Every structure is written in structure tokens, then in C-alpha cells.
């Protein structure tokens, strides 16, 4: 019984490996295709929206998998989906812009961690809380602040050391 619950809640052995693989691809795209982002700022916006839609799809599939596809769409909770989309879009856009513009890698590391955690937690059905709602209101803004702070620290350190 415990093993079945563990697998159903996303706690199987392949979950973290899959999350790391997805996060690695997300971070590799701006590194490998930097020219695309430099030459077309609209592509940066488009890629960030695709990132947010992808994570929203992971969340929606997880909700549907547990038979709760309409649960978050009641009352005030409906506002959390667009808020989550905006926060997720910014979570992708800021690190990629920092990398393309200034070569900052610390924000990309945060993007890797955030993506891996989102892929692991968004489809879960643990407790009565909703992972997207918690991310949109609480964790997302904090992680955006961490992303910006680490980017500024890296930029400051580079400025002091390199000149």
C-alpha cells in the first residue's frame, strides 16, 4: 500500500531524474542557442511564455490524473492560474535575459532548480494545497527575488574583479 501511494504521488525513482532532465534542457536551450535570443528579443518573450505554458500543462495533467481537473477553478482560485503564468514567465525570462545580455550563470542555476522542483511538485496530489497556487502567491515571488539577487551579486562580483 505504501509503495502504491509513493508511486501515485510522484515519488517514484524516475521522477527526480526526469525533472533534472527537463530542467537541464530548459537551461541548455539559451546556452546553445544564444544567438537566437540576442538577435530577436521577441523570441525571448515567446520562449518564456512557452516555458510557462509547459509547466502549466504539467500542473493541469497532474490535476487531471488525480481526478481533480476542476478543483482549482472555483472562486478566487481561478485568478491564481494567470498569476502563476506571469510568475513562471518571469522566472524564465529574467535568467535567460541575464545570460544573453551579461553572461550571468547564477540565475540560470536558479532556473534549473525551480524547473526541477516545479516538474516534481506541480503534478502531485499531496494534501489539500495546490502547488501552482502556492508557487504563484508565495514561492514564485521569493524565487524571483533570489534570481535577481544572485544575478546582481554575480554582476557586482564580475564588475569588481574584472573591472
Residue pairs with C-beta under 8 A, 6 or more apart in sequence:
6 12
8 125
9 124
9 125
9 126
10 62
10 120
10 121
10 123
10 124
15 120
16 116
16 120
18 119
19 115
19 116
19 117
19 119
19 120
20 116
22 115
22 116
22 119
23 111
23 112
23 113
23 115
23 116
23 119
24 112
26 51
26 92
26 111
26 112
26 115
27 108
27 111
27 112
27 115
29 47
30 37
30 47
30 95
30 96
30 99
30 100
30 108
31 99
31 108
34 99
34 100
36 43
37 43
37 44
37 47
37 96
37 97
37 100
38 100
44 93
44 96
44 97
44 100
45 93
47 92
47 96
48 89
48 90
48 92
48 93
48 96
49 89
51 88
51 89
51 91
51 92
51 115
52 84
52 85
52 86
52 88
52 89
52 91
52 92
53 85
55 88
55 115
55 118
55 119
55 122
56 81
56 84
56 85
56 88
56 132
58 118
58 119
58 122
58 123
59 84
59 122
59 123
59 131
59 132
60 69
61 123
62 122
62 123
62 124
62 125
62 131
63 69
63 71
63 72
63 123
63 125
65 123
65 125
66 125
68 125
71 130
72 78
72 80
72 81
72 130
72 132
72 133
73 81
77 130
77 133
80 130
80 132
80 133
80 136
80 137
81 132
83 136
83 137
84 132
84 133
84 135
84 136
84 140
87 135
87 136
87 140
87 141
87 144
88 118
88 135
88 140
90 144
91 111
91 114
91 140
91 143
91 144
91 147
92 111
94 107
94 144
94 147
94 148
94 151
95 104
95 107
95 108
95 110
95 111
95 147
95 151
96 108
96 111
98 104
98 107
98 108
98 151
98 155
99 105
99 107
99 108
102 155
102 158
104 151
104 154
104 155
105 154
106 150
106 151
106 153
106 154
107 147
107 148
107 150
107 151
107 154
109 150
110 143
110 146
110 147
110 150
111 147
114 143
114 147
118 131
118 135
121 131
122 131
122 132
122 135
124 131
